[in-house]
Amino acid sequence: MSTPRFLGLPPGVRHTTVRTPMGSVAALQATPAAGGCERQPALLVPGYTGSKEDFIALLQTLASAGRAVTAVDMPGQYQSPGFVDPEEYTRVGLGRVIGEVALTLDDGPVHLLGHSFGGLVTRETVISATVPLLSFTLMSSGPSAIGGSRALDARSLVAAIGQARTRERLEEIWAEHLDAPTRESGVSPEIHAFLRRRMVANHPDALVRMAEELLNAVDRTPELARSQLPMLVLYGEEDDAWPPEAQSAMAGHLGAERVVIPGAAHSPNVEAPETTAEALTAFWNQVESKERGGA
């Protein structure tokens, strides 16, 4: 899971709730601290066991370029209410919600970004072609199911939750398996408390179903490429989730731009936020310039 390094909201960033026909979604929204929103908005979607807070270190810098930026918790994640029907926690179902969120942003077509599992969700939003988008960024996200140690972690969490899908069981899992490693990682007491709070606040059904979706995702790269949307594939040079070479190959198949963040692993949004924000802003500005030039 991504571990934010701070939780204090920078100037221009606020908590909010985005209301859609499919339910409410908790969000962080950033606007320029000075000046107006002269550029098109961006929508950021976190990965499995993540949350909107994973993007805190990016938000002020991205907004300072003159655009509104919204980061969300998907349904069942942290502060967003879960689905009534657990069977709705599919990549398609979650992607539909993200599309509804995008439609609430008042300033026109958006730049959409998905991190890790969020990339598998948001590509469904793109493939559905029901929402006006300007660009799509896959951040540390691969073409199909996750493997390696990350897959083992997801399977272990599902097994630990078992049939007792309650928040009390999540409390037990935290105490038995996650508390000590988190303390030993050296995070501050504030971040430790946040990680516990976030884990326990997740809807257990969401954790189980999202893990299944993460572990069983098929490669939809050809369908995604047919969208002809400007795309960026961005990842850390030391990514330990999807292999960098797999993400590079995916970028080639998509005809996407590719940015490798030096010194970063699976969460460049946390590990190298300024470099990541600079790359995103450059890509989004380039897309908008081409749009204006073609109008």
DRENZA-672254 format. One record per residue: residue number from 1; y, x, z of N, C-alpha, C in turn; residue in one letter. Coordinates in pm, 1 decimal. Atoms other than C-alpha are relative to their C-alpha. Last residue first. Layout:
NUM,Y,X,Z,Y,X,Z,Y,X,Z,a
...
% end
This chain:
295,-50.6,138.7,-2.9,2334.8,-952.8,-3280.3,97.0,-26.1,-112.7,a
294,69.8,84.4,96.4,2138.9,-640.3,-3368.5,52.2,-141.5,-7.0,g
293,-14.8,-54.8,134.1,2381.8,-398.8,-3207.9,-65.5,-85.7,-106.3,g
292,-138.0,26.3,44.6,2405.4,-614.8,-2899.8,20.4,48.6,-141.8,r
291,-15.4,144.5,15.7,2029.2,-617.4,-2860.6,138.6,-34.3,-51.9,e
290,64.7,35.0,126.1,2010.6,-242.4,-2925.4,12.4,-148.9,-27.7,k
289,-83.5,-53.1,108.9,2268.2,-181.2,-2651.0,-58.5,-35.9,-135.8,s
288,-114.5,89.3,16.6,2076.4,-411.9,-2417.2,91.9,46.9,-112.1,e
287,47.0,126.3,56.3,1754.0,-219.9,-2469.4,117.4,-93.2,-26.1,v
286,33.2,-25.1,140.1,1929.3,113.2,-2413.1,-45.6,-128.4,-69.3,q
285,-126.6,-9.1,72.9,2087.1,-15.0,-2091.8,-24.1,21.6,-149.3,n
284,-58.5,133.4,10.7,1745.3,-125.4,-1965.4,130.9,2.5,-78.0,w
283,79.9,83.0,89.8,1586.3,210.3,-2045.0,62.5,-137.5,-19.4,f
282,-15.3,-53.2,135.6,1865.2,418.5,-1890.8,-76.4,-85.9,-100.4,a
281,-133.5,36.1,47.9,1872.8,195.2,-1582.6,21.1,47.7,-142.8,t
280,-3.8,143.1,27.9,1497.6,225.7,-1536.7,134.7,-42.2,-57.9,l
279,80.9,26.0,119.0,1499.4,604.8,-1569.4,2.8,-148.2,-38.3,a
278,-70.4,-55.8,116.4,1790.6,644.6,-1327.0,-76.3,-29.6,-128.5,e
277,-111.3,89.8,32.4,1626.9,409.6,-1076.8,76.3,48.7,-122.6,a
276,55.2,123.2,55.4,1305.8,613.8,-1088.8,110.2,-96.2,-41.5,t
275,50.0,-32.4,133.5,1485.9,943.4,-1040.4,-53.8,-124.3,-69.2,t
274,-116.4,-26.7,84.7,1681.9,796.1,-749.2,-42.6,31.8,-143.1,e
273,-77.3,118.1,39.6,1376.9,631.0,-592.8,117.1,28.9,-93.0,p
272,-107.9,-62.8,77.2,1138.6,927.8,-595.0,94.8,-108.4,-49.9,a
271,12.2,-145.7,-6.9,863.4,852.8,-341.4,110.1,74.5,-74.4,e
270,-18.3,-48.4,-137.0,947.3,488.6,-273.3,11.2,151.8,3.7,v
269,-111.8,76.3,-54.5,996.3,344.7,-624.7,31.8,42.1,143.0,n
268,-123.5,-74.3,29.2,768.8,625.4,-745.9,124.7,-71.4,49.3,p
267,-118.6,81.6,-31.0,485.5,445.2,-562.9,127.4,79.3,-27.0,s
266,15.5,138.0,45.1,147.6,564.5,-696.5,122.6,-86.4,25.4,h
265,139.0,43.8,14.3,218.3,939.5,-686.1,0.0,-145.5,-46.7,a
264,32.2,132.8,-52.1,556.4,1106.3,-729.4,-147.0,-30.2,-22.4,a
263,17.0,-0.1,-144.9,634.2,1478.2,-762.1,-36.4,-132.9,60.9,g
262,53.0,-120.7,-64.8,771.0,1443.6,-1114.2,-11.0,-17.4,151.7,p
261,-89.9,-39.9,-107.5,815.8,1087.1,-1245.7,-59.0,121.3,73.1,i
260,81.4,-53.1,-108.7,646.0,1041.2,-1583.0,93.9,54.8,107.2,v
259,-71.9,-88.7,-91.8,838.2,819.4,-1824.9,-95.1,39.5,111.7,v
258,79.3,-49.5,-112.6,678.4,657.0,-2129.7,85.3,95.7,81.6,r
257,-53.4,-124.7,-50.9,842.2,439.5,-2394.1,-80.2,40.0,123.7,e
256,-99.4,2.0,-107.8,611.1,173.4,-2522.7,58.3,138.5,23.6,a
255,-122.7,-47.1,63.6,431.5,146.0,-2855.7,114.5,5.8,98.3,g
254,-106.3,100.7,-7.3,180.3,-63.9,-2664.2,121.8,38.1,-83.9,l
253,48.4,121.9,64.4,-120.2,145.4,-2768.1,107.3,-107.9,-4.2,h
252,13.8,-23.8,142.7,69.1,464.7,-2684.1,-44.0,-124.3,-75.1,g
251,-135.0,-3.9,56.5,179.7,331.4,-2345.8,-6.0,20.9,-151.0,a
250,-47.4,138.0,7.9,-181.6,242.4,-2269.0,139.3,-5.7,-62.2,m
249,66.4,59.5,115.9,-288.4,598.0,-2351.0,44.7,-144.5,-19.7,a
248,-59.4,-59.2,119.1,-29.4,733.0,-2107.7,-59.9,-60.4,-126.9,s
247,-130.3,63.8,17.3,-145.0,490.4,-1839.6,72.2,54.2,-122.8,q
246,25.1,138.1,42.4,-504.1,602.9,-1886.4,131.0,-73.8,-22.5,a
245,37.7,-3.0,141.2,-397.1,969.4,-1877.6,-30.4,-139.7,-53.0,e
244,-115.1,-17.4,88.2,-207.5,908.4,-1552.9,-36.4,-1.2,-148.1,p
243,-25.2,-138.3,41.2,-526.7,779.6,-1389.9,121.0,9.9,-92.4,p
242,44.3,-14.6,137.9,-489.9,428.7,-1241.0,31.9,142.6,-45.1,w
241,57.3,133.1,21.6,-466.4,453.4,-861.9,-58.8,-4.7,-140.8,a
240,139.3,-1.4,-41.7,-407.8,815.4,-756.8,-63.4,-138.0,-10.2,d
239,50.4,134.3,-31.1,-79.7,868.5,-942.8,-149.3,6.1,31.0,d
238,117.2,-14.3,-86.0,12.4,1239.0,-927.6,-58.3,-135.5,39.2,e
237,90.4,-97.6,60.5,256.3,1248.8,-1222.2,-127.9,17.9,82.1,e
236,-9.9,-130.9,-60.2,411.5,928.1,-1095.5,-101.7,96.3,-58.9,g
235,96.0,-28.6,-106.8,430.1,632.6,-1329.8,23.8,140.5,54.2,y
234,-55.4,-99.4,-91.5,652.0,455.9,-1582.5,-98.3,21.8,113.5,l
233,109.4,-31.9,-91.5,535.4,261.0,-1888.8,47.0,117.2,85.1,v
232,-2.1,-131.3,-63.7,838.1,108.1,-2060.8,-122.7,10.3,90.3,l
231,78.1,-27.1,-120.4,835.9,-184.0,-2301.5,16.0,144.2,45.7,m
230,-20.0,-140.1,-37.9,1060.5,-345.9,-2561.5,-68.0,27.7,133.1,p
229,-109.6,-18.9,-93.9,896.9,-680.9,-2636.5,21.2,149.5,22.8,l
228,-105.9,-79.2,63.7,680.1,-697.2,-2948.4,124.4,13.3,87.7,q
227,-126.1,61.3,-42.1,471.0,-969.4,-2778.7,119.7,66.8,-65.6,s
226,-44.7,98.5,99.2,175.3,-850.9,-2986.9,129.4,-69.3,40.1,r
225,-72.3,-68.4,107.7,145.9,-543.8,-2766.1,54.6,-99.6,-101.8,a
224,-132.2,-36.4,-49.5,54.9,-760.4,-2468.3,82.4,64.4,-109.9,l
223,-79.0,123.4,-7.3,-233.0,-916.6,-2661.5,141.6,28.7,47.3,e
222,-32.3,48.8,135.4,-364.6,-573.5,-2758.7,84.6,-126.5,0.3,p
221,-102.5,-79.7,68.1,-324.3,-442.3,-2400.4,28.5,-50.5,-141.3,t
220,-71.3,92.1,89.9,-521.4,-725.3,-2241.7,110.6,73.6,-76.3,r
219,-106.0,-66.0,76.7,-781.9,-503.1,-2074.5,61.8,-99.6,-97.8,d
218,42.2,-50.4,130.6,-981.5,-709.1,-1826.1,120.4,59.7,-72.7,v
217,-93.9,16.6,111.8,-896.9,-749.0,-1459.6,-55.8,61.2,-127.6,a
216,68.4,56.9,116.2,-1196.7,-775.8,-1228.0,89.7,-16.9,-122.3,n
215,126.5,-69.1,25.6,-1101.0,-559.2,-930.6,-70.0,-46.6,-126.7,l
214,-26.8,-142.0,21.5,-735.5,-662.9,-919.2,-126.3,73.8,-43.0,l
213,-70.9,-10.0,128.2,-822.9,-1030.9,-959.0,28.2,145.6,-36.5,e
212,96.8,32.0,105.4,-1081.1,-1006.6,-682.3,63.8,11.0,-138.0,e
211,90.2,-115.0,11.6,-827.5,-830.3,-460.8,-102.2,-24.4,-110.4,a
210,-71.4,-102.8,75.4,-575.0,-1104.0,-536.8,-86.2,124.8,-16.3,m
209,-2.2,37.2,141.9,-830.8,-1365.3,-430.1,74.9,104.3,-83.0,r
208,133.7,0.9,58.6,-911.4,-1199.7,-97.7,5.3,-26.2,-149.6,v
207,53.3,-136.4,-1.6,-555.4,-1107.2,0.8,-137.1,6.0,-67.3,l
206,-69.5,-78.3,102.7,-423.3,-1446.7,-110.7,-55.8,141.7,-5.7,a
205,54.3,40.3,130.1,-686.9,-1630.9,91.9,65.1,80.1,-112.7,d
204,131.9,-60.6,21.4,-585.6,-1427.6,397.7,-63.3,-37.2,-133.9,p
203,97.6,107.4,-9.3,-216.8,-1526.8,358.4,-138.3,59.4,-27.8,h
202,64.7,35.3,126.0,-10.9,-1217.2,428.6,-97.5,-115.2,20.3,n
201,-67.4,115.5,59.7,184.8,-1233.9,754.2,-59.9,-40.2,-133.7,a
200,44.8,121.1,-68.7,-62.4,-1006.3,936.9,61.8,-125.7,-61.7,v
199,143.6,19.5,19.2,-14.2,-724.8,687.3,-45.3,-132.5,59.2,m
198,25.7,40.2,138.7,362.2,-762.7,678.3,-147.9,-29.4,-22.7,r
197,-52.9,135.8,18.1,400.9,-758.5,1057.0,-30.9,-50.5,-141.0,r
196,87.6,92.7,-71.1,174.2,-454.3,1087.6,43.5,-144.5,-24.7,r
195,126.9,1.9,72.5,364.3,-269.0,817.3,-100.7,-93.2,67.2,l
194,-14.4,78.4,123.0,696.2,-367.8,978.2,-132.9,-10.5,-74.6,f
193,-6.3,141.0,-38.9,592.2,-244.5,1323.5,12.4,-89.2,-123.7,a
192,132.9,38.8,-48.2,486.7,91.2,1178.0,-2.3,-148.2,35.3,h
191,82.6,21.4,118.7,813.4,110.6,984.1,-141.2,-41.1,39.8,i
190,-51.7,115.9,72.5,1018.7,60.6,1301.2,-86.8,-31.6,-121.5,e
189,43.4,124.1,-66.2,799.5,296.3,1505.9,47.8,-125.5,-73.7,p
188,-78.3,31.8,-118.1,865.3,567.0,1244.6,-54.7,-125.8,67.0,s
187,-110.8,93.0,24.4,592.1,671.8,1005.5,72.1,-29.3,131.1,v
186,-131.4,-50.6,-36.5,392.4,984.7,1090.7,115.8,-93.4,-27.9,g
185,-70.2,-37.4,123.0,69.2,908.6,907.0,142.0,48.9,26.3,s
184,25.2,-140.7,30.5,-113.0,918.4,1241.0,70.4,47.3,-127.0,e
183,-71.9,-82.4,-98.0,47.1,589.4,1343.6,-13.7,148.5,-33.7,r
182,-142.8,17.0,27.1,-71.7,424.7,1022.5,83.4,83.6,96.9,t
181,-40.0,-79.2,116.9,-420.2,570.1,1059.4,148.5,-10.5,-32.6,p
180,4.5,-143.9,-27.8,-438.2,433.2,1417.3,36.5,84.1,-121.7,a
179,-102.8,-41.3,-95.8,-322.4,79.9,1336.7,2.0,151.5,20.1,d
178,-124.6,-43.7,61.6,-522.1,24.1,1018.5,101.7,57.3,97.7,l
177,10.6,-90.7,114.5,-890.4,-20.0,1099.7,131.2,63.7,-45.9,h
176,124.8,-75.4,11.2,-958.5,-198.6,1428.7,4.9,111.0,-104.7,e
175,29.7,-74.0,-122.8,-611.0,-318.9,1528.6,-120.0,92.5,-16.8,a
174,-105.9,-97.5,-25.3,-507.6,-417.2,1176.8,-35.4,87.1,120.3,w
173,16.0,-106.4,99.8,-841.7,-578.0,1104.2,106.2,107.0,19.9,i
172,113.1,-83.4,-39.8,-820.7,-774.8,1429.4,-19.1,117.0,-95.6,e
171,-40.7,-72.9,-121.4,-472.6,-905.4,1347.8,-111.7,96.1,43.8,e
170,-84.7,-108.6,48.8,-598.9,-997.3,1000.0,53.1,84.0,115.6,l
169,89.2,-103.5,52.7,-878.4,-1195.6,1165.4,81.0,116.4,-55.3,r
168,59.0,-66.8,-116.1,-620.9,-1382.2,1372.4,-95.9,110.5,-45.3,e
167,-90.4,-109.8,-34.3,-438.5,-1449.4,1046.8,-47.6,71.4,126.2,r
166,-106.2,39.0,-91.1,-739.5,-1650.8,940.2,90.3,119.7,26.8,t
165,-128.1,-26.4,65.6,-987.1,-1624.7,655.7,115.5,-55.0,83.4,r
164,-98.9,40.5,-101.4,-1299.4,-1601.0,867.0,140.2,29.7,-52.4,a
163,-21.8,144.5,10.2,-1539.1,-1594.6,570.0,105.1,-49.8,98.4,q
162,118.0,85.3,-1.5,-1519.1,-1219.2,531.7,33.3,-146.8,-18.1,g
161,-51.9,136.3,-20.7,-1187.9,-1052.0,611.5,-116.1,-99.2,7.4,i
160,-43.6,11.5,-139.0,-1364.1,-717.7,654.8,53.9,-139.4,30.3,a
159,118.6,8.8,-85.9,-1552.1,-754.4,326.1,38.3,-19.4,146.0,a
158,61.6,130.8,23.7,-1230.4,-831.9,138.5,-121.1,-18.5,90.3,v
157,-85.2,100.3,-63.2,-1060.9,-531.6,298.5,-59.3,-139.3,-17.0,l
156,18.1,-9.1,-144.8,-1351.8,-303.2,210.6,82.9,-104.1,72.7,s
155,128.6,61.8,-34.1,-1350.8,-422.1,-149.8,-23.5,0.9,151.0,r
154,-12.6,144.7,20.2,-979.8,-345.8,-180.3,-129.3,-71.2,37.1,a
153,-85.4,55.6,-104.8,-1021.1,-0.1,-24.0,9.8,-151.8,-12.0,d
152,78.5,2.4,-123.7,-1315.7,80.8,-251.4,80.2,-59.9,114.4,l
151,93.9,110.7,12.6,-1109.1,-17.9,-555.0,-85.8,-12.2,125.6,a
150,-78.7,123.0,-17.3,-830.0,211.4,-439.1,-89.6,-123.4,-12.2,r
149,-15.7,28.8,-142.5,-1080.7,492.3,-389.7,80.1,-126.4,24.2,s
148,-9.5,-108.8,-97.1,-1183.1,486.6,-753.5,16.7,-46.9,142.6,g
147,125.6,-63.6,-36.1,-1111.9,192.4,-981.2,19.4,100.4,111.9,g
146,-20.2,-125.5,-71.4,-842.1,-60.9,-1070.9,-136.7,57.4,38.9,i
145,31.6,-4.0,-142.8,-928.5,-325.4,-1326.6,22.1,138.1,60.0,a
144,108.0,88.8,-44.8,-751.0,-318.3,-1663.9,-26.3,22.9,148.6,s
143,34.7,102.0,98.6,-462.7,-164.0,-1859.7,-104.2,-101.0,47.4,p
142,87.6,-36.5,109.6,-306.3,26.8,-1572.3,-35.9,-115.3,-90.5,g
141,93.3,109.6,23.5,-8.5,-8.7,-1341.9,-81.2,32.3,-124.3,s
140,123.1,-39.5,-69.1,209.7,262.9,-1190.5,-104.2,-110.8,-8.5,s
139,-18.6,-113.1,-89.8,521.4,78.9,-1308.6,-130.4,27.8,74.4,m
138,119.5,-16.6,-81.1,473.4,-143.7,-1612.9,18.7,126.0,82.7,l
137,37.1,-131.6,-53.1,817.1,-231.3,-1744.6,-125.8,-11.9,84.2,t
136,108.9,2.5,-97.2,894.8,-529.2,-1969.0,-34.7,143.0,39.3,f
135,87.4,-116.3,1.1,1211.5,-595.9,-2164.5,-106.9,-17.4,106.5,s
134,-60.7,-107.3,79.0,1464.5,-863.3,-2259.2,-90.2,120.9,-11.6,l
133,-3.9,-131.5,-62.7,1272.3,-1170.1,-2146.6,66.6,99.5,-93.9,l
132,-78.9,-98.6,75.6,1303.3,-1541.1,-2226.3,13.1,131.2,77.5,p
131,-120.9,-37.1,-72.6,1014.3,-1721.0,-2051.4,79.3,100.6,-84.2,v
130,-69.6,122.5,-38.8,727.5,-1913.1,-2209.9,134.3,26.8,66.2,t
129,-114.4,21.3,91.1,576.3,-1622.8,-2405.1,75.8,-128.8,29.6,a
128,-17.1,145.5,10.2,249.8,-1652.7,-2206.7,115.0,-38.0,-93.0,s
127,92.1,51.8,100.9,179.6,-1285.5,-2284.1,16.8,-150.3,-19.2,i
126,-42.2,-42.6,134.1,492.2,-1175.8,-2093.6,-87.8,-64.2,-106.5,v
125,-127.9,65.8,27.1,416.9,-1376.8,-1779.5,46.1,31.5,-141.3,t
124,35.2,137.6,32.9,57.4,-1258.3,-1797.4,125.0,-82.0,-29.2,e
123,36.8,-1.8,142.2,191.4,-901.3,-1815.1,-46.3,-138.6,-44.1,r
122,-116.0,23.1,86.4,368.1,-987.1,-1490.9,-33.8,11.0,-148.3,t
121,-52.3,136.4,-10.2,45.5,-1030.1,-1296.8,109.9,-23.7,-102.5,v
120,102.5,86.6,57.6,-127.3,-710.7,-1413.6,43.7,-146.5,3.8,l
119,-0.2,-20.4,144.3,196.4,-521.9,-1347.7,-102.7,-87.2,-69.9,g
118,-110.2,78.0,55.6,224.8,-674.6,-1000.7,13.8,17.2,-150.0,g
117,54.9,132.5,28.2,-117.5,-524.8,-931.9,107.5,-92.0,-55.3,f
116,141.6,2.5,-35.2,57.0,-184.5,-966.5,-61.3,-136.3,-34.2,s
115,56.9,-121.7,-58.5,434.8,-247.2,-988.4,-147.4,-23.0,33.2,h
114,110.4,21.4,-91.7,562.9,-514.5,-1225.6,-56.7,132.2,46.6,g
113,75.2,-118.5,-41.6,904.3,-505.6,-1391.2,-110.8,-40.9,96.0,l
112,109.4,26.7,-93.5,1085.5,-776.9,-1590.6,-76.3,129.2,29.0,l
111,88.8,-114.7,8.8,1426.6,-724.5,-1753.1,-105.9,-19.5,108.1,h
110,8.6,-103.1,-103.8,1579.8,-1068.6,-1766.1,-85.1,117.1,-45.8,v
109,128.3,-71.3,1.6,1706.0,-1316.6,-2024.5,-0.5,118.2,96.6,p
108,68.2,-15.6,127.2,2015.8,-1512.8,-1921.2,-129.5,77.1,11.2,g
107,-73.6,-81.8,96.3,2259.3,-1473.8,-1632.8,-75.4,27.1,-128.9,d
106,-100.1,72.3,78.3,2152.3,-1762.2,-1413.4,58.6,76.9,-117.2,d
105,-108.7,-98.0,5.4,1828.5,-1631.6,-1271.8,100.2,-45.0,-104.1,l
104,-105.6,37.8,-93.5,1620.5,-1942.6,-1202.7,118.8,95.3,-5.4,t
103,-81.6,107.8,54.9,1413.7,-1894.2,-1519.8,112.6,-42.4,93.9,l
102,-87.8,-55.0,103.7,1290.1,-1558.4,-1395.6,92.8,-106.5,-56.8,a
101,-107.3,-73.3,-68.2,1155.1,-1724.1,-1081.4,98.5,53.9,-102.7,v
100,-91.9,99.6,-55.2,962.0,-1973.8,-1294.2,115.4,66.9,74.1,e
99,-78.0,56.7,109.7,812.3,-1687.9,-1494.1,99.9,-103.3,48.3,g
98,-100.6,-100.8,34.2,709.4,-1516.1,-1173.0,85.8,-47.8,-115.9,i
97,-105.3,6.0,-102.2,536.3,-1838.7,-1069.3,110.4,100.2,-31.1,v
96,-77.3,122.1,27.2,344.8,-1849.0,-1399.1,113.7,-14.9,101.0,r
95,-93.0,-29.3,109.1,238.9,-1487.8,-1350.6,86.3,-119.0,-35.8,g
94,-110.9,-76.0,-57.4,90.1,-1583.3,-1014.1,103.3,33.6,-107.1,l
93,-75.1,87.4,-89.7,-121.3,-1850.6,-1178.2,120.1,69.5,61.5,g
92,-72.7,99.1,79.2,-224.0,-1625.2,-1467.7,85.0,-89.2,89.6,v
91,-108.4,-70.3,69.0,-314.7,-1331.3,-1245.5,84.0,-98.5,-80.5,r
90,48.7,-75.2,115.0,-508.5,-1571.6,-1027.5,116.7,76.0,-61.5,t
89,-34.8,-141.4,-10.4,-424.8,-1694.8,-679.7,-67.7,81.3,-110.5,y
88,-118.9,-28.5,81.3,-439.6,-2061.2,-787.2,40.5,146.6,6.5,e
87,41.8,-35.1,135.2,-798.5,-2090.2,-660.3,119.1,29.9,-91.6,e
86,25.5,-143.7,13.2,-663.4,-2075.4,-305.4,-38.5,42.9,-140.8,p
85,134.7,-20.7,53.3,-520.3,-2429.0,-347.7,-24.3,150.0,-17.9,d
84,85.2,95.6,-71.1,-217.7,-2492.0,-126.2,-145.1,20.4,-40.3,v
83,41.3,117.1,75.6,-56.6,-2176.0,-260.2,-83.3,-92.2,89.4,f
82,116.0,-9.5,86.6,97.4,-1941.8,-6.9,-22.8,-126.2,-80.1,g
81,109.6,93.1,-30.5,448.8,-1938.2,132.8,-114.2,15.0,-99.2,p
80,8.4,112.3,93.6,651.4,-1621.9,61.2,-115.5,-92.0,38.7,s
79,-84.3,112.4,-39.8,736.9,-1402.1,360.8,1.7,-116.6,-98.2,q
78,-100.3,-17.5,-104.8,452.0,-1145.0,342.6,76.7,-128.7,28.8,y
77,-38.0,-132.0,-48.1,257.6,-1221.3,25.2,109.5,-11.1,105.4,q
76,102.3,-50.9,-90.0,93.9,-1561.1,-20.4,25.6,139.1,52.4,g
75,56.7,100.9,-90.1,305.3,-1644.3,-323.2,-114.0,58.7,82.7,p
74,76.5,102.0,71.8,453.9,-1322.0,-463.8,-53.7,-104.6,98.1,m
73,136.4,6.8,-50.3,716.6,-1148.1,-252.3,-71.5,-105.3,-84.3,d
72,61.7,116.6,-62.7,1022.5,-1088.4,-465.2,-129.7,35.9,71.5,v
71,136.9,-40.4,-32.4,1273.1,-826.9,-582.5,-62.6,-111.5,82.5,a
70,74.0,81.1,-95.6,1591.1,-946.9,-756.2,-140.4,55.9,16.7,t
69,140.6,-39.9,-6.5,1846.0,-725.2,-930.9,-67.4,-80.5,111.1,v
68,66.1,58.9,-115.4,2192.0,-835.5,-1045.9,-148.6,35.0,-6.5,a
67,90.9,112.5,21.0,2346.3,-596.7,-1296.0,-51.2,-53.4,133.8,r
66,-67.9,120.4,45.8,2643.6,-362.1,-1318.7,-91.6,-117.4,-25.9,g
65,-19.5,-10.6,144.6,2492.6,-12.6,-1299.6,63.8,-125.7,-57.2,a
64,-127.2,-69.6,24.2,2550.0,-28.1,-923.4,27.2,20.4,-148.3,s
63,-109.6,96.0,8.5,2274.4,-290.0,-906.7,132.2,67.0,-33.6,a
62,15.8,81.4,120.9,2005.3,-36.1,-990.7,117.0,-97.3,-16.9,l
61,-25.6,-84.6,116.9,2136.1,209.4,-731.7,-12.5,-80.2,-129.2,t
60,-143.4,-28.3,8.7,2160.3,-56.6,-461.6,32.3,81.6,-124.5,q
59,-83.4,115.3,31.7,1811.8,-191.2,-530.2,147.7,32.4,-16.9,l
58,-49.6,7.3,138.1,1603.2,121.2,-566.4,118.3,-94.0,-17.1,l
57,-67.8,-125.2,33.9,1541.7,221.8,-202.0,55.3,1.2,-141.6,a
56,-128.5,-13.8,-68.6,1468.7,-138.9,-106.9,75.4,124.4,-46.3,i
55,-105.3,-34.8,95.5,1198.6,-177.1,-374.5,135.2,26.6,65.6,f
54,39.7,-122.2,70.2,890.5,-172.5,-150.8,109.9,49.8,-92.8,d
53,-58.0,-115.7,-69.4,1074.2,-425.7,67.3,-39.1,132.0,-65.4,e
52,-132.0,-28.4,55.7,988.5,-696.4,-188.8,62.4,123.9,61.4,k
51,-101.8,102.5,-20.9,629.1,-680.9,-72.6,129.5,45.1,-64.5,s
50,-139.3,-42.5,-4.4,304.3,-487.6,-101.0,93.8,-114.8,28.0,g
49,-38.1,-33.1,-139.2,-56.3,-571.3,-8.7,143.3,50.9,10.6,t
48,91.0,55.5,-99.5,-130.5,-582.5,-385.9,31.0,60.5,137.4,y
47,144.1,-6.0,18.1,167.2,-476.6,-593.7,-76.4,-66.2,112.5,g
46,76.8,-103.9,-69.0,534.0,-570.2,-602.9,-149.4,-7.6,-28.9,p
45,116.5,64.7,-61.9,736.7,-768.7,-861.4,-90.5,106.9,60.7,v
44,98.2,-99.1,-40.7,1090.6,-669.3,-969.5,-111.4,-66.2,80.7,l
43,90.4,63.3,-96.0,1325.4,-897.0,-1165.6,-115.9,95.4,27.6,l
42,135.3,-54.9,-4.2,1623.9,-750.2,-1351.0,-78.2,-68.3,111.3,a
41,68.9,-17.3,-128.4,1952.2,-909.8,-1451.7,-139.7,58.9,-15.7,p
40,101.8,102.8,-22.3,2148.8,-851.3,-1773.4,-81.0,29.6,126.4,q
39,124.7,-21.8,72.1,2462.5,-638.3,-1762.0,-102.5,-105.0,40.0,r
38,-29.6,-7.2,143.5,2824.6,-705.7,-1670.3,-126.0,16.5,-83.7,e
37,128.8,-22.3,67.1,2753.0,-819.8,-1315.9,23.1,-7.6,-151.0,c
36,86.1,113.5,27.5,3091.8,-781.0,-1151.4,-130.1,40.0,-64.4,g
35,4.4,47.6,137.5,3284.0,-503.0,-985.0,-98.6,-113.7,-16.5,g
34,-134.8,6.2,56.3,3210.8,-323.3,-659.2,-10.9,-43.7,-145.7,a
33,-90.1,0.2,-115.3,2904.2,-356.9,-438.5,145.0,-7.5,-44.4,a
32,-86.5,-118.0,-12.1,2711.0,-452.1,-750.8,93.6,-11.6,120.1,p
31,-106.8,8.7,98.1,2457.9,-725.4,-678.3,90.1,121.0,17.9,t
30,-105.7,-101.1,-2.4,2123.8,-701.7,-503.1,100.0,-27.8,-110.5,a
29,-85.3,-1.0,118.2,1881.6,-981.1,-422.7,112.8,100.1,19.6,q
28,-118.5,-80.9,-25.0,1587.5,-954.4,-185.7,80.1,0.4,-128.9,l
27,-52.8,-102.0,89.4,1339.0,-1235.4,-222.6,107.8,84.1,67.6,a
26,-91.5,-85.4,-75.4,1115.2,-1493.5,-58.7,44.0,116.6,-87.5,a
25,38.9,-140.5,1.5,964.9,-1740.5,-305.4,104.4,79.3,77.0,v
24,-102.4,-97.4,-35.8,975.8,-2118.0,-275.8,-57.6,141.0,2.9,s
23,-13.8,-37.4,-139.6,742.0,-2352.3,-459.6,106.2,105.8,21.1,g
22,132.3,-32.9,-53.7,603.5,-2425.9,-805.1,5.7,43.8,145.6,m
21,84.7,119.9,0.1,916.7,-2610.0,-926.0,-138.9,24.5,59.5,p
20,50.7,30.9,133.9,1114.7,-2300.8,-817.5,-81.0,-129.1,6.1,t
19,74.5,125.9,4.1,1331.0,-2214.4,-517.3,-37.1,-31.7,-145.1,r
18,-8.7,53.3,135.6,1434.6,-1852.4,-470.3,-87.4,-124.3,-6.6,v
17,117.8,75.8,40.6,1495.7,-1770.5,-105.5,23.7,-55.2,-139.2,t
16,-24.5,133.5,53.2,1741.5,-1501.0,-1.8,-133.9,-68.1,-27.9,t
15,118.4,84.9,3.3,1771.3,-1173.0,184.9,37.6,-136.3,-57.3,h
14,15.1,105.0,-100.3,2071.8,-961.7,91.6,-135.7,-69.3,-14.2,r
13,137.5,50.4,0.7,2166.2,-640.8,-89.2,-15.6,-103.2,111.9,v
12,24.3,79.9,119.7,2530.1,-559.6,-177.4,-139.4,-57.7,-9.3,g
11,-108.4,90.9,39.6,2559.5,-278.6,73.4,-34.1,-73.2,-129.8,p
10,-121.9,-67.4,46.2,2218.2,-130.9,160.2,109.4,-101.6,-32.4,p
9,-43.2,39.5,133.0,1964.3,-336.1,359.4,128.9,72.2,-37.8,l
8,-137.9,47.6,-0.5,1812.5,-149.8,652.2,47.6,-31.0,-140.3,g
7,-4.0,145.0,14.2,1436.6,-124.3,608.7,140.9,-57.7,2.4,l
6,-101.4,62.0,-85.6,1372.7,246.6,559.9,3.4,-148.4,-29.7,f
5,-43.0,-101.9,-95.3,1096.9,468.7,421.9,112.6,-48.5,89.6,r
4,-142.1,-30.9,9.5,913.1,186.9,248.8,42.1,98.1,108.3,p
3,-59.9,-5.9,-133.1,534.5,218.6,259.4,147.3,35.0,-13.2,t
2,-126.4,-72.2,-3.6,357.6,112.4,-56.9,59.6,-7.9,139.5,s
1,-119.1,84.4,0.0,0.0,0.0,0.0,123.9,87.8,0.0,m
% end
